[in-house]
Amino acid sequence: RVSRSDGIRLESAAGAGLRLGGVPAPGEAVTVIGYPAGQGGPSACRAPAAASRAGFPALHCDGVVAGFSG
């Protein structure tokens, strides 16, 4: 656990990052931006969300390769 000695919450001192939203419903349009491994710049995809067998949201995009992160 990380804390400051003056009692101020680390998030308050450093600023919060992104707030996460809810899980998209199947069919809801989702946009992802990532950086494909071995390529020079970002790549984007917009497609409808789908449910995977494991229950996590899935997104099927042509051109998204292994190593796509962001």
C-alpha distances in whole Angstrom, upper triangle without the diagonal:
4,7,10,13,15,13,14,11,10,13,15,16,15,17,17,18,20,21,21,25,26,28,31,34,37,39,37,37,34,33,31,31,30,31,33,32,35,36,36,35,33,35,35,36,37,38,38,35,36,34,34,35,31,31,29,30,32,34,37,38,41,40,36,36,33,30,30,27,26
4,7,10,12,11,11,9,7,10,13,12,12,14,15,16,19,20,21,25,27,29,32,35,38,40,37,37,34,33,31,30,29,30,32,32,35,36,35,34,32,34,34,36,37,38,38,36,37,36,35,37,33,33,30,31,33,35,38,38,41,40,36,36,34,31,30,27,25
4,7,9,7,8,7,6,10,11,10,11,14,15,17,20,21,23,26,28,30,34,37,39,41,39,39,36,35,33,32,31,32,35,35,38,38,37,36,34,37,37,38,39,40,40,38,39,38,38,39,36,35,33,34,36,37,40,41,44,42,39,39,37,34,33,29,27
4,5,6,6,7,7,10,11,9,11,14,15,18,22,22,25,28,31,33,36,39,42,44,41,41,38,37,35,34,33,34,37,37,39,40,38,37,36,38,38,40,41,42,43,40,42,41,41,43,39,38,36,37,39,40,43,43,46,44,41,41,39,36,35,32,29
4,6,8,10,10,14,14,12,14,17,19,22,25,26,28,32,34,37,40,43,46,48,45,44,41,40,38,38,37,38,41,40,43,43,42,41,39,42,42,44,45,46,46,44,46,45,45,46,42,42,39,40,42,43,47,47,49,48,45,45,43,40,39,35,33
4,6,9,10,13,12,11,14,16,18,22,25,26,28,31,34,37,40,43,46,48,45,44,41,40,39,38,38,39,42,42,44,44,43,41,40,42,42,44,45,46,47,44,46,45,46,47,44,43,40,41,43,44,47,48,50,49,46,46,44,41,40,36,34
4,6,9,12,10,10,13,15,17,20,23,23,26,29,31,34,37,40,43,45,42,42,39,39,37,37,36,38,41,41,43,44,43,41,39,41,41,42,43,44,44,42,43,43,43,44,41,40,37,38,41,42,45,46,49,47,44,45,43,40,39,35,33
4,6,8,7,7,10,12,13,17,20,20,23,26,29,31,34,37,41,42,39,39,36,35,34,34,34,35,38,39,41,41,40,38,36,38,38,39,40,41,41,39,41,40,41,43,39,38,36,36,38,39,43,43,46,45,42,42,41,38,36,33,30
4,5,5,6,9,10,11,14,17,17,20,23,25,28,31,34,37,39,36,36,33,32,31,31,31,32,35,36,38,38,37,35,33,35,35,36,36,38,38,36,37,37,37,39,36,34,32,32,35,36,39,40,42,42,38,39,37,35,33,29,27
4,5,5,6,8,9,12,15,16,18,22,25,27,30,33,36,38,35,34,31,30,29,28,28,29,32,32,35,35,34,32,30,33,32,34,35,36,37,34,36,36,36,38,35,33,31,31,33,34,37,37,40,39,36,36,35,31,30,27,24
4,5,5,5,5,9,12,12,15,18,21,24,27,30,33,34,31,31,28,27,26,25,25,27,30,31,34,33,32,30,28,30,29,31,31,33,33,31,33,33,33,36,32,31,28,28,30,31,34,35,37,36,33,34,33,30,28,25,22
4,6,5,7,11,14,14,17,20,23,26,29,32,35,37,33,33,30,29,28,28,28,30,33,34,37,36,35,32,30,32,32,33,33,35,36,34,36,36,36,39,36,34,31,31,33,34,37,37,40,39,36,37,36,33,31,28,25
4,6,9,12,15,17,20,23,26,29,31,35,38,39,36,35,32,31,29,28,28,30,33,34,36,36,34,32,30,33,32,34,35,37,38,36,38,38,39,41,38,36,33,33,35,36,39,38,41,40,37,38,37,33,32,28,25
4,7,9,13,15,18,21,25,27,29,33,36,37,33,32,29,28,26,25,25,26,29,30,32,32,30,28,27,29,29,31,32,34,35,33,36,36,36,38,36,34,31,31,32,33,36,35,38,36,33,34,33,30,28,25,22
4,7,10,12,15,18,22,24,26,30,33,34,30,29,26,25,24,23,23,25,28,29,32,31,30,27,25,27,27,29,29,31,32,30,33,33,34,36,34,32,29,28,30,30,33,33,36,35,32,33,32,29,27,23,20
4,7,8,11,15,18,21,23,26,29,30,27,26,23,22,21,21,21,23,26,28,30,30,29,26,24,25,25,26,26,28,29,27,29,30,30,33,30,28,25,25,27,27,30,30,33,32,29,30,30,27,25,21,18
4,7,9,13,16,18,20,24,26,27,24,23,20,19,17,17,17,19,23,24,27,26,25,22,20,22,21,23,23,25,26,24,26,27,28,30,28,26,23,22,24,24,27,27,29,28,25,27,26,23,21,17,14
4,6,9,13,15,17,20,23,24,21,20,17,16,14,15,16,18,22,24,26,25,25,22,19,20,19,20,20,22,22,21,23,24,25,28,25,23,20,19,21,21,24,24,27,26,23,25,25,22,20,16,13
4,6,10,13,15,18,21,22,19,19,16,16,15,16,18,21,24,26,29,28,28,25,22,22,20,21,20,22,21,20,22,22,24,26,24,22,19,18,20,20,24,24,28,28,25,26,26,24,22,18,15
4,7,9,11,15,18,19,16,16,14,14,14,15,17,20,23,25,28,27,27,24,21,21,19,19,18,19,19,16,19,19,20,23,20,18,15,14,17,17,21,22,25,25,22,24,24,22,20,17,14
4,7,9,12,15,16,13,14,12,13,14,16,18,22,24,26,30,29,29,26,22,22,19,18,17,17,16,14,16,17,19,21,20,17,14,13,15,16,20,21,25,25,23,25,25,24,21,19,16
4,6,9,12,14,12,13,12,14,15,18,20,23,25,28,31,30,31,28,24,23,20,19,17,17,15,13,14,14,16,19,17,14,12,11,14,15,19,21,24,26,23,25,25,25,22,20,18
4,6,9,12,10,12,10,13,14,17,19,22,24,26,30,29,30,27,24,22,19,17,16,15,12,9,11,10,13,15,14,11,9,7,10,12,16,18,22,23,21,23,23,23,20,19,18
4,6,8,6,8,8,11,12,16,18,22,23,26,29,28,29,26,23,21,18,15,13,12,9,7,9,9,12,15,15,12,10,7,10,10,14,16,20,22,19,22,23,23,20,19,18
4,6,5,9,10,13,15,19,21,25,26,29,32,31,32,29,26,23,20,17,15,12,9,7,8,8,12,15,15,12,11,8,10,12,14,17,21,23,21,24,25,25,23,22,21
4,6,9,10,14,16,19,21,25,25,28,31,30,32,29,25,23,19,16,14,11,7,5,5,6,10,13,14,11,11,8,9,10,12,15,18,21,20,22,23,24,22,22,22
4,6,9,12,15,19,21,24,25,28,31,29,31,28,24,21,18,15,12,8,5,5,6,9,12,16,17,14,14,10,10,10,11,14,17,20,19,22,23,25,22,22,22
4,6,10,13,17,19,23,24,27,30,28,29,26,23,20,16,14,10,8,5,5,8,11,14,18,18,16,14,11,11,10,13,14,18,20,19,22,24,24,21,21,20
4,7,10,14,17,20,21,25,27,25,26,23,19,17,13,10,7,5,4,6,10,13,16,19,20,18,15,12,11,9,11,12,15,17,16,20,22,23,19,19,18
4,7,10,13,17,18,22,24,23,23,20,16,14,11,8,6,6,6,6,10,13,15,19,19,17,14,10,10,8,10,11,14,16,14,17,19,19,16,16,14
4,7,10,14,15,19,21,19,20,17,13,11,7,6,4,7,9,9,13,16,17,21,21,19,16,13,12,9,11,10,13,14,12,16,18,17,14,13,12
4,7,10,12,15,18,16,17,14,10,8,6,5,7,9,11,11,14,16,17,21,20,19,15,12,11,9,11,10,12,12,10,13,15,14,10,10,8
4,7,10,13,15,13,14,10,7,6,4,7,9,12,15,15,17,20,20,23,23,22,18,16,14,12,13,11,13,12,10,12,14,13,9,8,6
4,6,9,12,11,11,9,5,6,6,9,12,14,17,16,19,21,20,23,23,22,19,17,15,13,14,12,13,11,9,10,11,9,6,5,4
4,6,9,7,8,6,5,6,9,11,15,17,20,20,22,23,23,26,25,25,21,20,18,16,16,14,15,12,9,10,10,8,5,5,6
4,6,6,8,8,7,7,10,12,16,17,20,20,22,23,22,25,24,25,22,20,18,16,15,13,13,9,7,7,7,6,4,7,9
4,6,8,9,10,11,14,16,19,21,24,23,24,26,24,26,25,27,23,22,20,18,18,16,16,12,10,8,8,5,6,8,11
4,7,9,11,12,16,18,22,23,26,26,27,29,27,30,29,30,27,26,23,21,21,18,17,13,12,10,10,9,10,12,14
4,6,8,9,13,16,19,22,25,25,27,29,27,30,30,30,27,26,23,21,20,17,16,12,12,10,12,10,10,12,13
4,7,10,13,16,20,23,26,27,29,31,30,33,32,33,29,27,25,23,22,19,18,15,14,14,15,13,12,13,14
4,7,10,14,17,20,24,24,26,29,28,31,31,31,27,25,23,20,20,17,17,14,13,13,15,13,11,12,11
4,7,10,14,17,20,20,23,25,25,28,28,27,24,22,20,17,17,14,15,12,11,12,14,12,9,9,9
4,7,11,13,17,18,20,23,23,26,26,25,22,19,17,14,14,11,11,9,8,10,13,12,9,10,10
4,7,10,14,15,17,20,21,24,24,24,20,17,15,12,12,9,10,9,9,12,14,14,10,11,10
4,6,10,11,14,17,18,22,22,21,18,15,12,9,9,6,8,9,8,12,14,15,11,12,12
4,7,9,12,16,17,21,22,20,17,14,12,9,9,8,10,12,11,15,17,18,14,15,15
4,6,9,13,15,18,19,18,16,12,10,7,7,7,10,12,12,15,18,19,16,17,17
4,6,10,13,16,18,16,14,10,9,7,8,9,13,15,15,18,20,21,18,19,19
4,7,10,13,14,12,10,6,6,5,8,10,14,16,15,18,19,20,17,17,17
4,6,10,11,10,9,6,5,6,8,11,15,17,16,18,19,21,18,19,20
4,7,8,6,6,5,6,9,11,14,17,20,18,20,20,21,20,20,21
4,5,5,6,6,6,9,10,14,17,19,17,18,17,19,18,19,20
4,5,8,9,9,13,14,17,20,22,20,20,19,21,21,21,23
4,6,9,10,13,15,19,21,23,20,20,19,21,20,20,22
4,7,9,13,15,18,22,23,21,22,21,22,21,20,21
4,6,10,13,16,19,21,18,19,18,19,18,17,18
4,7,10,13,17,18,16,18,17,18,16,16,16
4,7,10,13,15,13,14,15,16,14,14,15
4,6,10,12,10,12,14,15,13,13,14
4,7,10,8,11,13,15,13,15,16
4,6,6,9,12,14,11,14,15
4,6,8,12,14,12,15,17
4,6,10,12,10,13,15
4,7,9,6,10,12
4,6,6,10,13
4,6,9,12
4,6,10
4,7
4
